[in-house]
Amino acid sequence: MQKFSRMPRALMFALPLALAAAAAPMVAQMPEAPGKADKARVVAGSYTADASHSLIGWRVNHFGFNDYFGLFGDVSGTLDIDPANPAAAKVSVKIPVSKVVTANAGLTAHLLKPGADGKPADFFGATPADATFVSTSVAPGADGMSAKITGDLTLNGVTKPVTLDATFAGAGTNPFTKAATLGFHGKATIKRSDFNVKYGIPFVSDEVKLDITAAFEKK
Protein backbone atom coordinates (compact mmCIF):
# COMPACT_ATOMS: atom_id res chain seq x y z
CA MET A 1 0.00 0.00 0.00
CA GLN A 2 2.97 2.31 0.72
CA LYS A 3 4.26 2.02 -2.85
CA PHE A 4 0.86 2.63 -4.45
CA SER A 5 0.27 5.69 -2.27
CA ARG A 6 3.35 7.32 -3.84
CA MET A 7 2.07 6.70 -7.42
CA PRO A 8 0.96 9.93 -9.17
CA ARG A 9 -2.84 10.23 -9.09
CA ALA A 10 -3.04 10.64 -12.87
CA LEU A 11 -1.18 7.36 -13.36
CA MET A 12 -3.35 5.59 -10.81
CA PHE A 13 -6.47 6.44 -12.85
CA ALA A 14 -4.82 5.87 -16.25
CA LEU A 15 -3.47 2.40 -15.47
CA PRO A 16 -6.87 0.59 -15.21
CA LEU A 17 -8.01 2.28 -18.42
CA ALA A 18 -4.87 1.14 -20.21
CA LEU A 19 -5.30 -2.44 -19.02
CA ALA A 20 -8.93 -2.45 -20.15
CA ALA A 21 -7.99 -1.10 -23.56
CA ALA A 22 -5.32 -3.79 -23.94
CA ALA A 23 -7.80 -6.53 -23.07
CA ALA A 24 -10.53 -5.30 -25.44
CA PRO A 25 -8.98 -6.73 -28.65
CA MET A 26 -8.54 -10.11 -26.94
CA VAL A 27 -12.23 -10.19 -25.98
CA ALA A 28 -13.25 -9.15 -29.49
CA GLN A 29 -11.21 -12.01 -30.99
CA MET A 30 -12.86 -14.75 -28.89
CA PRO A 31 -14.68 -17.18 -31.22
CA GLU A 32 -18.43 -17.67 -31.12
CA ALA A 33 -20.19 -21.02 -30.85
CA PRO A 34 -21.10 -22.26 -34.34
CA GLY A 35 -24.71 -22.95 -33.41
CA LYS A 36 -27.35 -20.37 -32.48
CA ALA A 37 -31.06 -20.54 -31.65
CA ASP A 38 -31.88 -18.70 -34.87
CA LYS A 39 -34.64 -20.14 -37.07
CA ALA A 40 -33.19 -18.39 -40.13
CA ARG A 41 -30.23 -20.77 -39.92
CA VAL A 42 -32.34 -23.89 -40.44
CA VAL A 43 -31.63 -25.49 -43.82
CA ALA A 44 -34.36 -27.64 -45.34
CA GLY A 45 -33.51 -31.25 -46.08
CA SER A 46 -32.90 -34.70 -44.66
CA TYR A 47 -30.72 -35.11 -41.58
CA THR A 48 -29.22 -38.03 -39.66
CA ALA A 49 -28.85 -38.16 -35.89
CA ASP A 50 -25.43 -37.40 -34.45
CA ALA A 51 -25.22 -40.53 -32.29
CA SER A 52 -22.31 -39.18 -30.26
CA HIS A 53 -24.31 -36.18 -29.08
CA SER A 54 -27.89 -37.48 -28.89
CA LEU A 55 -29.00 -38.76 -25.50
CA ILE A 56 -32.17 -39.74 -23.65
CA GLY A 57 -32.10 -39.38 -19.89
CA TRP A 58 -34.73 -41.08 -17.75
CA ARG A 59 -35.78 -40.42 -14.17
CA VAL A 60 -37.80 -42.49 -11.70
CA ASN A 61 -38.64 -41.92 -8.07
CA HIS A 62 -37.08 -44.36 -5.61
CA PHE A 63 -39.11 -45.34 -2.50
CA GLY A 64 -40.60 -41.84 -2.33
CA PHE A 65 -37.24 -40.54 -1.06
CA ASN A 66 -35.61 -39.12 -4.16
CA ASP A 67 -35.26 -39.48 -7.93
CA TYR A 68 -32.79 -41.76 -9.69
CA PHE A 69 -31.35 -41.14 -13.15
CA GLY A 70 -30.26 -43.33 -16.05
CA LEU A 71 -29.26 -42.80 -19.64
CA PHE A 72 -29.71 -44.15 -23.13
CA GLY A 73 -27.07 -43.07 -25.63
CA ASP A 74 -25.86 -43.86 -29.14
CA VAL A 75 -29.23 -42.79 -30.56
CA SER A 76 -29.55 -43.09 -34.34
CA GLY A 77 -32.25 -41.91 -36.73
CA THR A 78 -33.40 -39.39 -39.31
CA LEU A 79 -35.12 -36.02 -39.48
CA ASP A 80 -36.82 -34.46 -42.50
CA ILE A 81 -37.60 -30.79 -42.05
CA ASP A 82 -38.55 -27.71 -44.05
CA PRO A 83 -38.57 -24.45 -42.06
CA ALA A 84 -41.27 -23.15 -44.42
CA ASN A 85 -43.56 -26.00 -43.33
CA PRO A 86 -42.51 -27.26 -39.87
CA ALA A 87 -45.77 -29.17 -39.38
CA ALA A 88 -44.66 -31.55 -42.15
CA ALA A 89 -41.46 -32.50 -40.32
CA LYS A 90 -40.85 -36.19 -39.72
CA VAL A 91 -38.51 -37.82 -37.22
CA SER A 92 -37.62 -41.46 -36.66
CA VAL A 93 -35.09 -42.63 -34.07
CA LYS A 94 -33.73 -45.87 -32.69
CA ILE A 95 -32.64 -46.22 -29.05
CA PRO A 96 -30.34 -49.14 -28.11
CA VAL A 97 -31.87 -50.29 -24.83
CA SER A 98 -29.05 -52.82 -24.41
CA LYS A 99 -26.65 -49.91 -23.87
CA VAL A 100 -28.54 -48.41 -20.91
CA VAL A 101 -26.27 -47.03 -18.19
CA THR A 102 -26.69 -45.83 -14.62
CA ALA A 103 -24.28 -44.58 -11.97
CA ASN A 104 -24.29 -47.99 -10.29
CA ALA A 105 -22.93 -51.13 -11.96
CA GLY A 106 -25.20 -53.41 -9.95
CA LEU A 107 -28.33 -51.51 -10.96
CA THR A 108 -27.28 -51.44 -14.60
CA ALA A 109 -26.78 -55.20 -14.47
CA HIS A 110 -30.24 -55.64 -12.90
CA LEU A 111 -31.86 -53.70 -15.74
CA LEU A 112 -30.36 -56.19 -18.21
CA LYS A 113 -30.68 -59.31 -16.08
CA PRO A 114 -32.61 -62.20 -17.67
CA GLY A 115 -35.62 -63.66 -15.92
CA ALA A 116 -35.00 -66.64 -13.63
CA ASP A 117 -36.61 -70.06 -14.08
CA GLY A 118 -38.40 -69.03 -17.25
CA LYS A 119 -40.00 -65.99 -15.67
CA PRO A 120 -40.06 -62.57 -17.39
CA ALA A 121 -37.16 -60.26 -16.69
CA ASP A 122 -37.63 -57.63 -13.99
CA PHE A 123 -36.81 -54.88 -16.47
CA PHE A 124 -35.44 -55.25 -20.02
CA GLY A 125 -33.70 -58.62 -19.96
CA ALA A 126 -30.34 -59.69 -21.34
CA THR A 127 -30.95 -59.01 -25.04
CA PRO A 128 -33.56 -56.26 -25.30
CA ALA A 129 -34.66 -55.07 -28.71
CA ASP A 130 -33.93 -51.48 -29.67
CA ALA A 131 -36.68 -49.02 -28.82
CA THR A 132 -38.00 -46.82 -31.62
CA PHE A 133 -39.91 -43.56 -31.90
CA VAL A 134 -41.60 -42.63 -35.19
CA SER A 135 -43.45 -39.34 -35.41
CA THR A 136 -47.04 -39.25 -36.63
CA SER A 137 -47.73 -35.51 -36.30
CA VAL A 138 -45.96 -32.25 -35.46
CA ALA A 139 -47.80 -29.26 -33.98
CA PRO A 140 -45.55 -26.16 -34.06
CA GLY A 141 -45.85 -23.75 -31.15
CA ALA A 142 -46.93 -20.13 -31.57
CA ASP A 143 -43.46 -19.00 -30.49
CA GLY A 144 -41.88 -20.60 -33.56
CA MET A 145 -39.30 -22.29 -31.35
CA SER A 146 -41.24 -25.22 -29.92
CA ALA A 147 -43.48 -28.05 -31.06
CA LYS A 148 -45.46 -30.98 -29.77
CA ILE A 149 -44.28 -34.10 -31.57
CA THR A 150 -46.62 -37.05 -31.32
CA GLY A 151 -45.44 -40.47 -32.40
CA ASP A 152 -45.40 -44.19 -31.76
CA LEU A 153 -42.93 -45.36 -29.12
CA THR A 154 -42.09 -49.05 -29.30
CA LEU A 155 -40.41 -50.36 -26.15
CA ASN A 156 -40.16 -53.86 -24.74
CA GLY A 157 -42.33 -55.18 -27.58
CA VAL A 158 -45.19 -52.73 -26.94
CA THR A 159 -46.15 -49.73 -29.09
CA LYS A 160 -47.93 -46.74 -27.56
CA PRO A 161 -48.48 -43.12 -28.65
CA VAL A 162 -46.27 -40.58 -26.86
CA THR A 163 -46.10 -36.80 -27.20
CA LEU A 164 -42.81 -34.94 -26.82
CA ASP A 165 -42.52 -31.28 -25.89
CA ALA A 166 -39.66 -30.24 -28.18
CA THR A 167 -37.70 -27.00 -28.25
CA PHE A 168 -35.37 -25.79 -31.00
CA ALA A 169 -31.92 -25.36 -29.46
CA GLY A 170 -29.66 -24.24 -32.28
CA ALA A 171 -28.56 -24.44 -35.90
CA GLY A 172 -25.34 -23.84 -37.77
CA THR A 173 -22.41 -25.60 -39.37
CA ASN A 174 -20.44 -28.21 -37.43
CA PRO A 175 -16.82 -26.98 -37.61
CA PHE A 176 -15.44 -30.52 -37.74
CA THR A 177 -17.81 -32.29 -40.16
CA LYS A 178 -18.70 -29.10 -42.09
CA ALA A 179 -22.31 -30.33 -42.09
CA ALA A 180 -25.39 -28.20 -41.46
CA THR A 181 -26.54 -29.21 -37.99
CA LEU A 182 -29.73 -28.80 -35.96
CA GLY A 183 -30.22 -29.36 -32.26
CA PHE A 184 -33.33 -29.93 -30.14
CA HIS A 185 -34.26 -30.54 -26.52
CA GLY A 186 -37.33 -32.50 -25.55
CA LYS A 187 -39.31 -33.74 -22.55
CA ALA A 188 -41.95 -36.41 -22.12
CA THR A 189 -43.49 -38.55 -19.40
CA ILE A 190 -44.47 -42.19 -19.86
CA LYS A 191 -45.72 -45.01 -17.66
CA ARG A 192 -43.39 -47.98 -17.76
CA SER A 193 -46.27 -50.32 -16.92
CA ASP A 194 -47.72 -49.43 -20.35
CA PHE A 195 -44.67 -51.18 -21.78
CA ASN A 196 -44.80 -54.21 -19.45
CA VAL A 197 -41.95 -53.00 -17.25
CA LYS A 198 -43.72 -53.34 -13.90
CA TYR A 199 -41.06 -54.46 -11.42
CA GLY A 200 -41.06 -52.62 -8.08
CA ILE A 201 -44.15 -50.46 -8.63
CA PRO A 202 -45.05 -48.41 -6.55
CA PHE A 203 -41.75 -48.45 -4.62
CA VAL A 204 -40.03 -47.43 -7.83
CA SER A 205 -42.39 -45.08 -9.65
CA ASP A 206 -44.45 -46.15 -12.61
CA GLU A 207 -44.03 -42.66 -14.03
CA VAL A 208 -40.80 -42.16 -15.97
CA LYS A 209 -39.70 -38.68 -16.98
CA LEU A 210 -37.65 -38.43 -20.17
CA ASP A 211 -35.14 -35.65 -20.88
CA ILE A 212 -34.00 -35.66 -24.50
CA THR A 213 -31.21 -33.86 -26.30
CA ALA A 214 -30.62 -34.56 -29.97
CA ALA A 215 -28.42 -33.25 -32.76
CA PHE A 216 -28.98 -33.95 -36.47
CA GLU A 217 -26.54 -33.41 -39.35
CA LYS A 218 -27.63 -32.76 -42.92
CA LYS A 219 -26.95 -35.64 -45.30
C-alpha positions in Angstrom: 0.0 0.0 0.0 3.0 2.3 0.7 4.3 2.0 -2.8 0.9 2.6 -4.5 0.3 5.7 -2.3 3.3 7.3 -3.8 2.1 6.7 -7.4 1.0 9.9 -9.2 -2.8 10.2 -9.1 -3.0 10.6 -12.9 -1.2 7.4 -13.4 -3.4 5.6 -10.8 -6.5 6.4 -12.9 -4.8 5.9 -16.2 -3.5 2.4 -15.5 -6.9 0.6 -15.2 -8.0 2.3 -18.4 -4.9 1.1 -20.2 -5.3 -2.4 -19.0 -8.9 -2.5 -20.1 -8.0 -1.1 -23.6 -5.3 -3.8 -23.9 -7.8 -6.5 -23.1 -10.5 -5.3 -25.4 -9.0 -6.7 -28.6 -8.5 -10.1 -26.9 -12.2 -10.2 -26.0 -13.2 -9.1 -29.5 -11.2 -12.0 -31.0 -12.9 -14.8 -28.9 -14.7 -17.2 -31.2 -18.4 -17.7 -31.1 -20.2 -21.0 -30.9 -21.1 -22.3 -34.3 -24.7 -22.9 -33.4 -27.4 -20.4 -32.5 -31.1 -20.5 -31.7 -31.9 -18.7 -34.9 -34.6 -20.1 -37.1 -33.2 -18.4 -40.1 -30.2 -20.8 -39.9 -32.3 -23.9 -40.4 -31.6 -25.5 -43.8 -34.4 -27.6 -45.3 -33.5 -31.2 -46.1 -32.9 -34.7 -44.7 -30.7 -35.1 -41.6 -29.2 -38.0 -39.7 -28.8 -38.2 -35.9 -25.4 -37.4 -34.5 -25.2 -40.5 -32.3 -22.3 -39.2 -30.3 -24.3 -36.2 -29.1 -27.9 -37.5 -28.9 -29.0 -38.8 -25.5 -32.2 -39.7 -23.6 -32.1 -39.4 -19.9 -34.7 -41.1 -17.7 -35.8 -40.4 -14.2 -37.8 -42.5 -11.7 -38.6 -41.9 -8.1 -37.1 -44.4 -5.6 -39.1 -45.3 -2.5 -40.6 -41.8 -2.3 -37.2 -40.5 -1.1 -35.6 -39.1 -4.2 -35.3 -39.5 -7.9 -32.8 -41.8 -9.7 -31.4 -41.1 -13.1 -30.3 -43.3 -16.0 -29.3 -42.8 -19.6 -29.7 -44.2 -23.1 -27.1 -43.1 -25.6 -25.9 -43.9 -29.1 -29.2 -42.8 -30.6 -29.6 -43.1 -34.3 -32.2 -41.9 -36.7 -33.4 -39.4 -39.3 -35.1 -36.0 -39.5 -36.8 -34.5 -42.5 -37.6 -30.8 -42.0 -38.6 -27.7 -44.1 -38.6 -24.4 -42.1 -41.3 -23.2 -44.4 -43.6 -26.0 -43.3 -42.5 -27.3 -39.9 -45.8 -29.2 -39.4 -44.7 -31.5 -42.2 -41.5 -32.5 -40.3 -40.8 -36.2 -39.7 -38.5 -37.8 -37.2 -37.6 -41.5 -36.7 -35.1 -42.6 -34.1 -33.7 -45.9 -32.7 -32.6 -46.2 -29.1 -30.3 -49.1 -28.1 -31.9 -50.3 -24.8 -29.1 -52.8 -24.4 -26.6 -49.9 -23.9 -28.5 -48.4 -20.9 -26.3 -47.0 -18.2 -26.7 -45.8 -14.6 -24.3 -44.6 -12.0 -24.3 -48.0 -10.3 -22.9 -51.1 -12.0 -25.2 -53.4 -10.0 -28.3 -51.5 -11.0 -27.3 -51.4 -14.6 -26.8 -55.2 -14.5 -30.2 -55.6 -12.9 -31.9 -53.7 -15.7 -30.4 -56.2 -18.2 -30.7 -59.3 -16.1 -32.6 -62.2 -17.7 -35.6 -63.7 -15.9 -35.0 -66.6 -13.6 -36.6 -70.1 -14.1 -38.4 -69.0 -17.3 -40.0 -66.0 -15.7 -40.1 -62.6 -17.4 -37.2 -60.3 -16.7 -37.6 -57.6 -14.0 -36.8 -54.9 -16.5 -35.4 -55.2 -20.0 -33.7 -58.6 -20.0 -30.3 -59.7 -21.3 -31.0 -59.0 -25.0 -33.6 -56.3 -25.3 -34.7 -55.1 -28.7 -33.9 -51.5 -29.7 -36.7 -49.0 -28.8 -38.0 -46.8 -31.6 -39.9 -43.6 -31.9 -41.6 -42.6 -35.2 -43.5 -39.3 -35.4 -47.0 -39.2 -36.6 -47.7 -35.5 -36.3 -46.0 -32.2 -35.5 -47.8 -29.3 -34.0 -45.6 -26.2 -34.1 -45.9 -23.7 -31.1 -46.9 -20.1 -31.6 -43.5 -19.0 -30.5 -41.9 -20.6 -33.6 -39.3 -22.3 -31.4 -41.2 -25.2 -29.9 -43.5 -28.1 -31.1 -45.5 -31.0 -29.8 -44.3 -34.1 -31.6 -46.6 -37.1 -31.3 -45.4 -40.5 -32.4 -45.4 -44.2 -31.8 -42.9 -45.4 -29.1 -42.1 -49.1 -29.3 -40.4 -50.4 -26.2 -40.2 -53.9 -24.7 -42.3 -55.2 -27.6 -45.2 -52.7 -26.9 -46.1 -49.7 -29.1 -47.9 -46.7 -27.6 -48.5 -43.1 -28.6 -46.3 -40.6 -26.9 -46.1 -36.8 -27.2 -42.8 -34.9 -26.8 -42.5 -31.3 -25.9 -39.7 -30.2 -28.2 -37.7 -27.0 -28.2 -35.4 -25.8 -31.0 -31.9 -25.4 -29.5 -29.7 -24.2 -32.3 -28.6 -24.4 -35.9 -25.3 -23.8 -37.8 -22.4 -25.6 -39.4 -20.4 -28.2 -37.4 -16.8 -27.0 -37.6 -15.4 -30.5 -37.7 -17.8 -32.3 -40.2 -18.7 -29.1 -42.1 -22.3 -30.3 -42.1 -25.4 -28.2 -41.5 -26.5 -29.2 -38.0 -29.7 -28.8 -36.0 -30.2 -29.4 -32.3 -33.3 -29.9 -30.1 -34.3 -30.5 -26.5 -37.3 -32.5 -25.5 -39.3 -33.7 -22.6 -41.9 -36.4 -22.1 -43.5 -38.5 -19.4 -44.5 -42.2 -19.9 -45.7 -45.0 -17.7 -43.4 -48.0 -17.8 -46.3 -50.3 -16.9 -47.7 -49.4 -20.3 -44.7 -51.2 -21.8 -44.8 -54.2 -19.4 -41.9 -53.0 -17.3 -43.7 -53.3 -13.9 -41.1 -54.5 -11.4 -41.1 -52.6 -8.1 -44.2 -50.5 -8.6 -45.0 -48.4 -6.5 -41.7 -48.5 -4.6 -40.0 -47.4 -7.8 -42.4 -45.1 -9.6 -44.5 -46.1 -12.6 -44.0 -42.7 -14.0 -40.8 -42.2 -16.0 -39.7 -38.7 -17.0 -37.6 -38.4 -20.2 -35.1 -35.7 -20.9 -34.0 -35.7 -24.5 -31.2 -33.9 -26.3 -30.6 -34.6 -30.0 -28.4 -33.3 -32.8 -29.0 -33.9 -36.5 -26.5 -33.4 -39.3 -27.6 -32.8 -42.9 -26.9 -35.6 -45.3 
